[in-house]
Amino acid sequence: MTGLSVGATADDITQTLVEPGGETVSRSLSDLVAEKPVLLCFYTADFSLDCTKEWCAIRDFDWFSTGSDVHVVGASKSSVGMHRRFMDEHDLNFPLYADTDLELASAFDVVYRTFGVSKRARRSCFLIDEDLTVRYRWLGEHWLDPTRDIPPLTEVYEGVVEALELDSQETFGF
């Protein structure tokens, strides 16, 4: 199985991050996790049907957007401009890494060749703490193409709550 294991330490990669509202900054993982743990969600590409469904579900699930415990951040090989359009069109309030060279995906060992041809990030979620330690992970394992899986939000939510030993009753908008 690919992907960094729980307990592994992630490399401190710096990539271009598109913030809600469209501002871009060069931001390292260590900068993000210094604020609070990060749930880093890799996905294939902006505007693909599965990815649109995934990010709209995360937006509608409304987890972490009002809480102070975890910061949700996306990462795909889509460009800065594509991220801006994707965020605007779907009213997303999560920052997205423009991992155009898949350096971030490689550091998490989730680069995958779709149908053996096109390199993409395997759909996956990693909870990383202030030490860049992976505390929880979910990896797509679709039988045909693991970039097509959509994270089961309830399962991911419960994994994060358990990993961080949080009280789940109101932190995430339930």
mmCIF file of the C-alpha atoms, coordinates in Angstrom:
data_MODEL
# 
_entry.id   MODEL 
# 
loop_
_atom_site.group_PDB 
_atom_site.id 
_atom_site.type_symbol 
_atom_site.label_atom_id 
_atom_site.label_alt_id 
_atom_site.label_comp_id 
_atom_site.label_asym_id 
_atom_site.label_entity_id 
_atom_site.label_seq_id 
_atom_site.pdbx_PDB_ins_code 
_atom_site.Cartn_x 
_atom_site.Cartn_y 
_atom_site.Cartn_z 
_atom_site.occupancy 
_atom_site.B_iso_or_equiv 
_atom_site.pdbx_formal_charge 
_atom_site.auth_seq_id 
_atom_site.auth_comp_id 
_atom_site.auth_asym_id 
_atom_site.auth_atom_id 
_atom_site.pdbx_PDB_model_num 
ATOM 1   C CA . MET A 1 1   ? 0.000   0.000  0.000   1.00 0.00 ? 1   MET A CA 1 
ATOM 2   C CA . THR A 1 2   ? 1.234   3.480  -0.769  1.00 0.00 ? 2   THR A CA 1 
ATOM 3   C CA . GLY A 1 3   ? 1.015   6.631  1.269   1.00 0.00 ? 3   GLY A CA 1 
ATOM 4   C CA . LEU A 1 4   ? 2.838   7.726  4.377   1.00 0.00 ? 4   LEU A CA 1 
ATOM 5   C CA . SER A 1 5   ? 1.954   5.560  7.355   1.00 0.00 ? 5   SER A CA 1 
ATOM 6   C CA . VAL A 1 6   ? 0.462   6.791  10.587  1.00 0.00 ? 6   VAL A CA 1 
ATOM 7   C CA . GLY A 1 7   ? 3.420   7.775  12.768  1.00 0.00 ? 7   GLY A CA 1 
ATOM 8   C CA . ALA A 1 8   ? 5.641   8.730  9.810   1.00 0.00 ? 8   ALA A CA 1 
ATOM 9   C CA . THR A 1 9   ? 7.034   12.247 9.526   1.00 0.00 ? 9   THR A CA 1 
ATOM 10  C CA . ALA A 1 10  ? 6.138   14.240 6.422   1.00 0.00 ? 10  ALA A CA 1 
ATOM 11  C CA . ASP A 1 11  ? 8.737   16.276 4.564   1.00 0.00 ? 11  ASP A CA 1 
ATOM 12  C CA . ASP A 1 12  ? 8.411   20.018 5.004   1.00 0.00 ? 12  ASP A CA 1 
ATOM 13  C CA . ILE A 1 13  ? 7.459   20.927 1.431   1.00 0.00 ? 13  ILE A CA 1 
ATOM 14  C CA . THR A 1 14  ? 6.773   24.495 0.321   1.00 0.00 ? 14  THR A CA 1 
ATOM 15  C CA . GLN A 1 15  ? 4.278   25.027 -2.501  1.00 0.00 ? 15  GLN A CA 1 
ATOM 16  C CA . THR A 1 16  ? 2.027   27.766 -3.810  1.00 0.00 ? 16  THR A CA 1 
ATOM 17  C CA . LEU A 1 17  ? -1.153  27.923 -1.773  1.00 0.00 ? 17  LEU A CA 1 
ATOM 18  C CA . VAL A 1 18  ? -4.297  29.571 -3.110  1.00 0.00 ? 18  VAL A CA 1 
ATOM 19  C CA . GLU A 1 19  ? -6.251  31.072 -0.231  1.00 0.00 ? 19  GLU A CA 1 
ATOM 20  C CA . PRO A 1 20  ? -10.030 31.555 -0.244  1.00 0.00 ? 20  PRO A CA 1 
ATOM 21  C CA . GLY A 1 21  ? -10.499 34.850 -2.043  1.00 0.00 ? 21  GLY A CA 1 
ATOM 22  C CA . GLY A 1 22  ? -7.729  34.072 -4.545  1.00 0.00 ? 22  GLY A CA 1 
ATOM 23  C CA . GLU A 1 23  ? -4.584  35.380 -2.833  1.00 0.00 ? 23  GLU A CA 1 
ATOM 24  C CA . THR A 1 24  ? -1.534  33.187 -3.453  1.00 0.00 ? 24  THR A CA 1 
ATOM 25  C CA . VAL A 1 25  ? 1.308   32.621 -1.016  1.00 0.00 ? 25  VAL A CA 1 
ATOM 26  C CA . SER A 1 26  ? 4.301   30.346 -0.916  1.00 0.00 ? 26  SER A CA 1 
ATOM 27  C CA . ARG A 1 27  ? 3.552   28.296 2.195   1.00 0.00 ? 27  ARG A CA 1 
ATOM 28  C CA . SER A 1 28  ? 5.320   25.356 3.827   1.00 0.00 ? 28  SER A CA 1 
ATOM 29  C CA . LEU A 1 29  ? 3.573   22.559 5.653   1.00 0.00 ? 29  LEU A CA 1 
ATOM 30  C CA . SER A 1 30  ? 5.416   23.545 8.839   1.00 0.00 ? 30  SER A CA 1 
ATOM 31  C CA . ASP A 1 31  ? 3.884   27.034 8.599   1.00 0.00 ? 31  ASP A CA 1 
ATOM 32  C CA . LEU A 1 32  ? 0.394   25.561 8.309   1.00 0.00 ? 32  LEU A CA 1 
ATOM 33  C CA . VAL A 1 33  ? 0.729   23.048 11.131  1.00 0.00 ? 33  VAL A CA 1 
ATOM 34  C CA . ALA A 1 34  ? 2.230   25.694 13.435  1.00 0.00 ? 34  ALA A CA 1 
ATOM 35  C CA . GLU A 1 35  ? -1.286  27.192 13.569  1.00 0.00 ? 35  GLU A CA 1 
ATOM 36  C CA . LYS A 1 36  ? -3.136  23.893 14.140  1.00 0.00 ? 36  LYS A CA 1 
ATOM 37  C CA . PRO A 1 37  ? -3.157  20.337 12.782  1.00 0.00 ? 37  PRO A CA 1 
ATOM 38  C CA . VAL A 1 38  ? -3.841  20.077 9.060   1.00 0.00 ? 38  VAL A CA 1 
ATOM 39  C CA . LEU A 1 39  ? -6.059  17.610 7.248   1.00 0.00 ? 39  LEU A CA 1 
ATOM 40  C CA . LEU A 1 40  ? -4.315  17.554 3.866   1.00 0.00 ? 40  LEU A CA 1 
ATOM 41  C CA . CYS A 1 41  ? -6.643  16.169 1.192   1.00 0.00 ? 41  CYS A CA 1 
ATOM 42  C CA . PHE A 1 42  ? -5.136  15.142 -2.141  1.00 0.00 ? 42  PHE A CA 1 
ATOM 43  C CA . TYR A 1 43  ? -7.424  15.032 -5.136  1.00 0.00 ? 43  TYR A CA 1 
ATOM 44  C CA . THR A 1 44  ? -7.026  14.614 -8.878  1.00 0.00 ? 44  THR A CA 1 
ATOM 45  C CA . ALA A 1 45  ? -7.917  17.890 -10.576 1.00 0.00 ? 45  ALA A CA 1 
ATOM 46  C CA . ASP A 1 46  ? -10.248 20.858 -10.317 1.00 0.00 ? 46  ASP A CA 1 
ATOM 47  C CA . PHE A 1 47  ? -13.588 20.539 -12.101 1.00 0.00 ? 47  PHE A CA 1 
ATOM 48  C CA . SER A 1 48  ? -13.445 16.761 -12.574 1.00 0.00 ? 48  SER A CA 1 
ATOM 49  C CA . LEU A 1 49  ? -16.804 15.322 -11.606 1.00 0.00 ? 49  LEU A CA 1 
ATOM 50  C CA . ASP A 1 50  ? -15.486 13.300 -8.659  1.00 0.00 ? 50  ASP A CA 1 
ATOM 51  C CA . CYS A 1 51  ? -13.372 16.169 -7.297  1.00 0.00 ? 51  CYS A CA 1 
ATOM 52  C CA . THR A 1 52  ? -16.199 18.661 -7.569  1.00 0.00 ? 52  THR A CA 1 
ATOM 53  C CA . LYS A 1 53  ? -18.436 16.230 -5.685  1.00 0.00 ? 53  LYS A CA 1 
ATOM 54  C CA . GLU A 1 54  ? -15.740 15.713 -3.021  1.00 0.00 ? 54  GLU A CA 1 
ATOM 55  C CA . TRP A 1 55  ? -15.053 19.400 -2.323  1.00 0.00 ? 55  TRP A CA 1 
ATOM 56  C CA . CYS A 1 56  ? -18.696 20.406 -2.402  1.00 0.00 ? 56  CYS A CA 1 
ATOM 57  C CA . ALA A 1 57  ? -19.409 17.597 0.087   1.00 0.00 ? 57  ALA A CA 1 
ATOM 58  C CA . ILE A 1 58  ? -16.613 18.835 2.374   1.00 0.00 ? 58  ILE A CA 1 
ATOM 59  C CA . ARG A 1 59  ? -17.975 22.382 2.079   1.00 0.00 ? 59  ARG A CA 1 
ATOM 60  C CA . ASP A 1 60  ? -21.536 21.235 2.787   1.00 0.00 ? 60  ASP A CA 1 
ATOM 61  C CA . PHE A 1 61  ? -20.479 18.956 5.643   1.00 0.00 ? 61  PHE A CA 1 
ATOM 62  C CA . ASP A 1 62  ? -19.161 22.192 7.192   1.00 0.00 ? 62  ASP A CA 1 
ATOM 63  C CA . TRP A 1 63  ? -16.504 20.531 9.247   1.00 0.00 ? 63  TRP A CA 1 
ATOM 64  C CA . PHE A 1 64  ? -13.564 22.444 10.491  1.00 0.00 ? 64  PHE A CA 1 
ATOM 65  C CA . SER A 1 65  ? -14.709 25.705 8.892   1.00 0.00 ? 65  SER A CA 1 
ATOM 66  C CA . THR A 1 66  ? -16.133 26.957 12.184  1.00 0.00 ? 66  THR A CA 1 
ATOM 67  C CA . GLY A 1 67  ? -13.942 24.953 14.551  1.00 0.00 ? 67  GLY A CA 1 
ATOM 68  C CA . SER A 1 68  ? -10.509 25.844 15.764  1.00 0.00 ? 68  SER A CA 1 
ATOM 69  C CA . ASP A 1 69  ? -9.084  22.324 15.977  1.00 0.00 ? 69  ASP A CA 1 
ATOM 70  C CA . VAL A 1 70  ? -8.129  21.402 12.394  1.00 0.00 ? 70  VAL A CA 1 
ATOM 71  C CA . HIS A 1 71  ? -7.338  23.252 9.184   1.00 0.00 ? 71  HIS A CA 1 
ATOM 72  C CA . VAL A 1 72  ? -8.524  21.548 5.949   1.00 0.00 ? 72  VAL A CA 1 
ATOM 73  C CA . VAL A 1 73  ? -6.228  22.071 2.961   1.00 0.00 ? 73  VAL A CA 1 
ATOM 74  C CA . GLY A 1 74  ? -6.544  20.565 -0.515  1.00 0.00 ? 74  GLY A CA 1 
ATOM 75  C CA . ALA A 1 75  ? -3.794  19.661 -2.974  1.00 0.00 ? 75  ALA A CA 1 
ATOM 76  C CA . SER A 1 76  ? -3.948  18.767 -6.646  1.00 0.00 ? 76  SER A CA 1 
ATOM 77  C CA . LYS A 1 77  ? -1.860  19.260 -9.760  1.00 0.00 ? 77  LYS A CA 1 
ATOM 78  C CA . SER A 1 78  ? -4.228  21.985 -10.976 1.00 0.00 ? 78  SER A CA 1 
ATOM 79  C CA . SER A 1 79  ? -2.779  25.444 -11.592 1.00 0.00 ? 79  SER A CA 1 
ATOM 80  C CA . VAL A 1 80  ? -3.249  28.561 -9.478  1.00 0.00 ? 80  VAL A CA 1 
ATOM 81  C CA . GLY A 1 81  ? -5.695  30.026 -12.002 1.00 0.00 ? 81  GLY A CA 1 
ATOM 82  C CA . MET A 1 82  ? -7.707  26.806 -12.137 1.00 0.00 ? 82  MET A CA 1 
ATOM 83  C CA . HIS A 1 83  ? -7.835  26.691 -8.307  1.00 0.00 ? 83  HIS A CA 1 
ATOM 84  C CA . ARG A 1 84  ? -9.144  30.264 -8.213  1.00 0.00 ? 84  ARG A CA 1 
ATOM 85  C CA . ARG A 1 85  ? -11.933 29.453 -10.681 1.00 0.00 ? 85  ARG A CA 1 
ATOM 86  C CA . PHE A 1 86  ? -12.758 26.194 -8.883  1.00 0.00 ? 86  PHE A CA 1 
ATOM 87  C CA . MET A 1 87  ? -12.948 27.923 -5.496  1.00 0.00 ? 87  MET A CA 1 
ATOM 88  C CA . ASP A 1 88  ? -15.033 30.806 -6.859  1.00 0.00 ? 88  ASP A CA 1 
ATOM 89  C CA . GLU A 1 89  ? -17.472 28.636 -8.774  1.00 0.00 ? 89  GLU A CA 1 
ATOM 90  C CA . HIS A 1 90  ? -18.117 26.300 -5.836  1.00 0.00 ? 90  HIS A CA 1 
ATOM 91  C CA . ASP A 1 91  ? -17.778 28.846 -3.004  1.00 0.00 ? 91  ASP A CA 1 
ATOM 92  C CA . LEU A 1 92  ? -15.012 26.855 -1.307  1.00 0.00 ? 92  LEU A CA 1 
ATOM 93  C CA . ASN A 1 93  ? -13.516 28.245 1.872   1.00 0.00 ? 93  ASN A CA 1 
ATOM 94  C CA . PHE A 1 94  ? -10.489 25.926 2.021   1.00 0.00 ? 94  PHE A CA 1 
ATOM 95  C CA . PRO A 1 95  ? -7.015  26.799 0.720   1.00 0.00 ? 95  PRO A CA 1 
ATOM 96  C CA . LEU A 1 96  ? -5.683  24.644 -2.110  1.00 0.00 ? 96  LEU A CA 1 
ATOM 97  C CA . TYR A 1 97  ? -2.061  23.809 -2.884  1.00 0.00 ? 97  TYR A CA 1 
ATOM 98  C CA . ALA A 1 98  ? -1.147  24.077 -6.575  1.00 0.00 ? 98  ALA A CA 1 
ATOM 99  C CA . ASP A 1 99  ? 1.011   20.934 -6.635  1.00 0.00 ? 99  ASP A CA 1 
ATOM 100 C CA . THR A 1 100 ? 1.633   21.187 -10.380 1.00 0.00 ? 100 THR A CA 1 
ATOM 101 C CA . ASP A 1 101 ? 4.844   19.147 -10.274 1.00 0.00 ? 101 ASP A CA 1 
ATOM 102 C CA . LEU A 1 102 ? 3.368   16.638 -7.766  1.00 0.00 ? 102 LEU A CA 1 
ATOM 103 C CA . GLU A 1 103 ? 6.256   17.299 -5.341  1.00 0.00 ? 103 GLU A CA 1 
ATOM 104 C CA . LEU A 1 104 ? 3.872   17.385 -2.387  1.00 0.00 ? 104 LEU A CA 1 
ATOM 105 C CA . ALA A 1 105 ? 2.052   14.247 -3.560  1.00 0.00 ? 105 ALA A CA 1 
ATOM 106 C CA . SER A 1 106 ? 5.425   12.509 -4.006  1.00 0.00 ? 106 SER A CA 1 
ATOM 107 C CA . ALA A 1 107 ? 6.459   13.438 -0.460  1.00 0.00 ? 107 ALA A CA 1 
ATOM 108 C CA . PHE A 1 108 ? 3.305   11.705 0.804   1.00 0.00 ? 108 PHE A CA 1 
ATOM 109 C CA . ASP A 1 109 ? 3.863   8.752  -1.573  1.00 0.00 ? 109 ASP A CA 1 
ATOM 110 C CA . VAL A 1 110 ? 0.493   9.143  -3.298  1.00 0.00 ? 110 VAL A CA 1 
ATOM 111 C CA . VAL A 1 111 ? 1.524   9.739  -6.924  1.00 0.00 ? 111 VAL A CA 1 
ATOM 112 C CA . TYR A 1 112 ? -0.435  7.399  -9.146  1.00 0.00 ? 112 TYR A CA 1 
ATOM 113 C CA . ARG A 1 113 ? -0.612  6.831  -12.898 1.00 0.00 ? 113 ARG A CA 1 
ATOM 114 C CA . THR A 1 114 ? -4.263  6.905  -13.897 1.00 0.00 ? 114 THR A CA 1 
ATOM 115 C CA . PHE A 1 115 ? -4.847  3.879  -16.119 1.00 0.00 ? 115 PHE A CA 1 
ATOM 116 C CA . GLY A 1 116 ? -1.054  3.581  -16.232 1.00 0.00 ? 116 GLY A CA 1 
ATOM 117 C CA . VAL A 1 117 ? -0.731  6.822  -18.237 1.00 0.00 ? 117 VAL A CA 1 
ATOM 118 C CA . SER A 1 118 ? -1.307  10.197 -16.556 1.00 0.00 ? 118 SER A CA 1 
ATOM 119 C CA . LYS A 1 119 ? 0.397   11.031 -13.245 1.00 0.00 ? 119 LYS A CA 1 
ATOM 120 C CA . ARG A 1 120 ? -1.945  12.320 -10.562 1.00 0.00 ? 120 ARG A CA 1 
ATOM 121 C CA . ALA A 1 121 ? -2.310  12.307 -6.807  1.00 0.00 ? 121 ALA A CA 1 
ATOM 122 C CA . ARG A 1 122 ? -4.132  9.302  -5.405  1.00 0.00 ? 122 ARG A CA 1 
ATOM 123 C CA . ARG A 1 123 ? -7.190  10.584 -3.595  1.00 0.00 ? 123 ARG A CA 1 
ATOM 124 C CA . SER A 1 124 ? -6.190  10.577 0.063   1.00 0.00 ? 124 SER A CA 1 
ATOM 125 C CA . CYS A 1 125 ? -6.355  12.491 3.348   1.00 0.00 ? 125 CYS A CA 1 
ATOM 126 C CA . PHE A 1 126 ? -3.568  12.880 5.902   1.00 0.00 ? 126 PHE A CA 1 
ATOM 127 C CA . LEU A 1 127 ? -3.909  14.485 9.314   1.00 0.00 ? 127 LEU A CA 1 
ATOM 128 C CA . ILE A 1 128 ? -0.547  15.992 10.243  1.00 0.00 ? 128 ILE A CA 1 
ATOM 129 C CA . ASP A 1 129 ? 0.330   17.585 13.559  1.00 0.00 ? 129 ASP A CA 1 
ATOM 130 C CA . GLU A 1 130 ? 2.731   20.371 14.559  1.00 0.00 ? 130 GLU A CA 1 
ATOM 131 C CA . ASP A 1 131 ? 5.693   17.970 14.278  1.00 0.00 ? 131 ASP A CA 1 
ATOM 132 C CA . LEU A 1 132 ? 4.628   16.964 10.727  1.00 0.00 ? 132 LEU A CA 1 
ATOM 133 C CA . THR A 1 133 ? 3.729   13.535 12.091  1.00 0.00 ? 133 THR A CA 1 
ATOM 134 C CA . VAL A 1 134 ? 0.929   11.699 10.298  1.00 0.00 ? 134 VAL A CA 1 
ATOM 135 C CA . ARG A 1 135 ? -1.766  11.056 12.906  1.00 0.00 ? 135 ARG A CA 1 
ATOM 136 C CA . TYR A 1 136 ? -4.472  9.657  10.596  1.00 0.00 ? 136 TYR A CA 1 
ATOM 137 C CA . ARG A 1 137 ? -4.743  8.694  6.942   1.00 0.00 ? 137 ARG A CA 1 
ATOM 138 C CA . TRP A 1 138 ? -7.336  7.607  4.439   1.00 0.00 ? 138 TRP A CA 1 
ATOM 139 C CA . LEU A 1 139 ? -6.327  6.312  0.998   1.00 0.00 ? 139 LEU A CA 1 
ATOM 140 C CA . GLY A 1 140 ? -8.536  5.820  -2.035  1.00 0.00 ? 140 GLY A CA 1 
ATOM 141 C CA . GLU A 1 141 ? -8.650  2.199  -3.131  1.00 0.00 ? 141 GLU A CA 1 
ATOM 142 C CA . HIS A 1 142 ? -11.210 2.190  -5.968  1.00 0.00 ? 142 HIS A CA 1 
ATOM 143 C CA . TRP A 1 143 ? -10.926 -1.148 -7.799  1.00 0.00 ? 143 TRP A CA 1 
ATOM 144 C CA . LEU A 1 144 ? -10.379 0.502  -11.189 1.00 0.00 ? 144 LEU A CA 1 
ATOM 145 C CA . ASP A 1 145 ? -8.774  3.841  -10.373 1.00 0.00 ? 145 ASP A CA 1 
ATOM 146 C CA . PRO A 1 146 ? -7.946  5.045  -6.821  1.00 0.00 ? 146 PRO A CA 1 
ATOM 147 C CA . THR A 1 147 ? -8.176  8.667  -7.932  1.00 0.00 ? 147 THR A CA 1 
ATOM 148 C CA . ARG A 1 148 ? -11.943 8.161  -8.288  1.00 0.00 ? 148 ARG A CA 1 
ATOM 149 C CA . ASP A 1 149 ? -12.730 7.362  -4.649  1.00 0.00 ? 149 ASP A CA 1 
ATOM 150 C CA . ILE A 1 150 ? -14.377 10.052 -2.580  1.00 0.00 ? 150 ILE A CA 1 
ATOM 151 C CA . PRO A 1 151 ? -13.375 10.194 1.090   1.00 0.00 ? 151 PRO A CA 1 
ATOM 152 C CA . PRO A 1 152 ? -16.136 8.923  3.385   1.00 0.00 ? 152 PRO A CA 1 
ATOM 153 C CA . LEU A 1 153 ? -16.551 12.124 5.383   1.00 0.00 ? 153 LEU A CA 1 
ATOM 154 C CA . THR A 1 154 ? -18.018 10.533 8.484   1.00 0.00 ? 154 THR A CA 1 
ATOM 155 C CA . GLU A 1 155 ? -15.155 8.023  8.629   1.00 0.00 ? 155 GLU A CA 1 
ATOM 156 C CA . VAL A 1 156 ? -12.543 10.754 8.112   1.00 0.00 ? 156 VAL A CA 1 
ATOM 157 C CA . TYR A 1 157 ? -14.217 12.958 10.720  1.00 0.00 ? 157 TYR A CA 1 
ATOM 158 C CA . GLU A 1 158 ? -14.257 10.119 13.263  1.00 0.00 ? 158 GLU A CA 1 
ATOM 159 C CA . GLY A 1 159 ? -10.609 9.307  12.490  1.00 0.00 ? 159 GLY A CA 1 
ATOM 160 C CA . VAL A 1 160 ? -9.560  12.902 13.092  1.00 0.00 ? 160 VAL A CA 1 
ATOM 161 C CA . VAL A 1 161 ? -11.570 13.162 16.310  1.00 0.00 ? 161 VAL A CA 1 
ATOM 162 C CA . GLU A 1 162 ? -10.012 9.933  17.590  1.00 0.00 ? 162 GLU A CA 1 
ATOM 163 C CA . ALA A 1 163 ? -6.458  10.824 16.509  1.00 0.00 ? 163 ALA A CA 1 
ATOM 164 C CA . LEU A 1 164 ? -6.598  14.226 18.193  1.00 0.00 ? 164 LEU A CA 1 
ATOM 165 C CA . GLU A 1 165 ? -8.692  13.006 21.136  1.00 0.00 ? 165 GLU A CA 1 
ATOM 166 C CA . LEU A 1 166 ? -11.269 15.720 20.529  1.00 0.00 ? 166 LEU A CA 1 
ATOM 167 C CA . ASP A 1 167 ? -14.756 16.072 21.925  1.00 0.00 ? 167 ASP A CA 1 
ATOM 168 C CA . SER A 1 168 ? -16.867 15.520 18.819  1.00 0.00 ? 168 SER A CA 1 
ATOM 169 C CA . GLN A 1 169 ? -20.167 16.882 20.078  1.00 0.00 ? 169 GLN A CA 1 
ATOM 170 C CA . GLU A 1 170 ? -20.004 20.426 18.673  1.00 0.00 ? 170 GLU A CA 1 
ATOM 171 C CA . THR A 1 171 ? -16.562 21.130 17.278  1.00 0.00 ? 171 THR A CA 1 
ATOM 172 C CA . PHE A 1 172 ? -17.509 20.326 13.672  1.00 0.00 ? 172 PHE A CA 1 
ATOM 173 C CA . GLY A 1 173 ? -20.992 21.721 13.378  1.00 0.00 ? 173 GLY A CA 1 
ATOM 174 C CA . PHE A 1 174 ? -22.976 18.605 14.289  1.00 0.00 ? 174 PHE A CA 1 
# 
